[in-house]
């Protein structure tokens, strides 16, 4: 199998972390591509018609895409139970929360990177950060006990989201006023799989 990815993508990082956490690194070849909404990579488009990362090219079936599809498949393949049945709805909701933070963070980057300066809308960027801030507040309060439990895909998604905020939006200081989430992330970010997949 091949995972088409970009080292800066937090969505691809989710899949890469899962691969390492479940010991599948010798079975999944990493294929790095450079792509953007305005300049899609032909190799990526051939794997995923939406030109989004990651895409998992399989030898025994069609290519899978969307990070949640890819991670569910790889988890099931390894039998690693990162989507545990007894907590599945909480895990899926928290994974979606982490993914939504990534979505908003990526859109903020695209606004300045892909749009001409005279077409950029600061209010729209601030609105994306408002979504992120609301999600971070919820994580810091109502979800922190779940994040502190056994490793699952919710934690990996949230960890990748916070890592992306540090990578692309460090000036906004997501940690301010969120001590519980900051403390959780400080411990989570020590995982070998997290450090190995640091964005560049």
C-alpha positions in Angstrom: 0.0 0.0 0.0 1.0 3.6 -0.5 -0.1 6.7 1.5 0.0 9.8 -0.6 0.7 12.6 1.8 2.3 16.0 2.5 4.6 16.4 5.5 2.8 19.7 6.4 -0.7 18.2 6.3 -2.3 17.6 9.7 -4.8 15.2 8.1 -2.0 13.1 6.7 -0.3 13.3 10.1 -3.2 11.5 11.6 -2.7 8.6 9.3 1.0 8.6 9.7 0.7 8.5 13.5 -1.8 5.6 13.3 0.6 3.7 11.1 3.4 4.1 13.6 1.2 3.4 16.6 0.0 0.2 15.1 3.3 -1.0 13.7 2.3 -0.9 10.0 5.2 1.3 8.8 6.8 -1.6 6.9 3.6 -2.2 5.0 2.6 1.3 4.0 5.0 3.2 1.7 4.9 7.0 2.1 4.6 8.9 -1.1 5.2 12.6 -0.6 3.6 15.2 -3.0 3.3 18.9 -3.1 -0.2 20.2 -3.9 -2.5 23.1 -3.3 -6.2 24.0 -4.1 -5.0 26.2 -7.0 -2.2 23.9 -8.2 -3.3 20.3 -7.6 -0.7 17.6 -7.9 -1.5 15.2 -10.9 -0.4 12.2 -8.9 -2.7 13.1 -6.0 -5.6 13.8 -8.3 -5.1 10.4 -9.9 -5.5 8.8 -6.5 -8.2 11.1 -5.2 -10.4 13.1 -7.6 -10.9 15.7 -4.9 -7.1 16.3 -4.8 -7.0 16.1 -1.1 -4.5 14.5 1.2 -4.2 11.8 2.4 -5.1 9.1 0.0 -4.4 5.4 0.6 -3.6 3.4 -2.5 -4.4 -0.3 -2.0 -3.3 -3.3 -4.1 -6.5 -5.2 -3.4 -9.2 -2.5 -3.7 -10.0 1.1 -4.7 -8.0 3.9 -3.3 -9.4 5.3 0.0 -9.5 9.0 0.8 -10.6 11.3 3.6 -8.5 11.0 6.7 -11.3 9.4 8.7 -11.9 6.7 6.1 -8.1 6.0 5.8 -7.7 5.8 9.6 -10.7 3.6 10.1 -9.4 1.2 7.5 -5.9 1.1 8.9 -7.2 0.6 12.4 -9.5 -2.3 11.4 -6.6 -3.8 9.4 -4.3 -3.8 12.4 -7.1 -4.7 14.9 -5.7 -1.9 17.1 -9.0 -0.8 18.6 -8.4 2.9 18.2 -12.1 3.2 17.5 -13.3 1.2 20.6 -17.0 0.1 20.4 -17.7 1.1 24.0 -16.7 4.7 23.4 -17.3 5.0 19.6 -19.7 8.0 19.6 -17.4 10.0 21.9 -14.4 9.1 19.8 -16.0 10.0 16.5 -17.3 13.3 17.9 -13.9 14.2 19.3 -12.1 13.1 16.1 -14.6 15.3 14.2 -13.7 18.2 16.5 -10.0 17.8 15.9 -10.6 17.6 12.2 -12.8 20.7 12.2 -10.0 22.6 13.9 -7.6 21.5 11.2 -10.1 22.5 8.5 -10.5 26.0 9.9 -6.7 26.3 10.4 -5.9 25.2 6.9 -8.5 27.6 5.4 -6.9 30.5 7.3 -3.6 29.6 5.6 -5.2 29.3 2.2 -6.8 32.7 2.5 -3.4 34.4 2.5 -1.5 31.8 0.4 -4.0 31.1 -2.4 -6.0 34.3 -2.8 -4.7 37.6 -4.2 -4.1 40.2 -1.5 -6.9 42.5 -2.7 -9.4 39.6 -2.4 -8.4 38.5 1.1 -11.1 39.0 3.8 -9.7 39.4 7.4 -13.2 39.1 8.9 -13.5 35.6 7.3 -10.1 34.6 8.7 -11.2 35.8 12.2 -14.4 33.8 11.9 -12.4 30.7 11.2 -10.4 31.4 14.3 -13.6 31.9 16.3 -14.6 28.3 15.4 -11.2 27.1 16.5 -11.4 29.0 19.8 -14.9 27.6 20.5 -13.7 24.1 19.9 -10.6 24.6 22.1 -12.7 25.8 24.9 -14.9 22.8 24.7 -11.9 20.5 24.7 -10.4 22.3 27.7 -13.6 21.8 29.7 -16.1 19.1 28.8 -13.8 16.7 26.9 -10.5 16.8 28.9 -11.4 13.6 30.9 -11.8 11.7 27.7 -8.6 13.0 26.2 -6.8 11.8 29.4 -8.0 8.2 28.8 -6.5 5.3 26.8 -5.1 6.3 23.4 -7.7 6.4 20.6 -8.2 8.2 17.3 -9.9 11.2 19.1 -6.7 11.9 20.9 -4.6 11.5 17.7 -6.9 13.9 15.8 -6.9 16.5 18.6 -3.1 16.2 19.0 -2.5 16.7 15.3 -4.9 19.7 15.3 -3.0 21.4 18.2 0.3 20.6 16.5 -0.9 22.3 13.4 -1.9 25.4 15.3 1.6 25.6 16.7 3.0 25.1 13.2 0.9 27.6 11.3 -0.8 29.9 13.9 1.6 30.1 16.8 1.1 33.8 17.1 -2.5 33.3 18.2 -1.4 31.5 21.3 -4.1 28.8 21.6 -2.8 27.8 25.1 -3.8 31.1 26.8 -6.5 30.4 29.4 -6.6 26.6 28.5 -4.3 25.1 31.1 -5.9 21.7 31.1 -5.6 21.3 27.4 -2.1 22.7 27.4 -1.1 20.2 30.0 -2.6 17.3 28.2 -0.9 18.3 24.9 2.5 18.7 26.6 2.3 15.0 27.6 0.7 13.8 24.4 3.3 15.5 22.2 6.1 13.4 23.8 4.8 10.3 22.0 7.4 9.0 19.5 4.8 8.9 16.7 4.0 12.5 17.2 7.6 13.7 17.2 8.5 11.5 14.2 5.7 13.0 12.1 6.4 16.7 13.0 5.4 18.9 10.0 8.0 20.6 7.9 
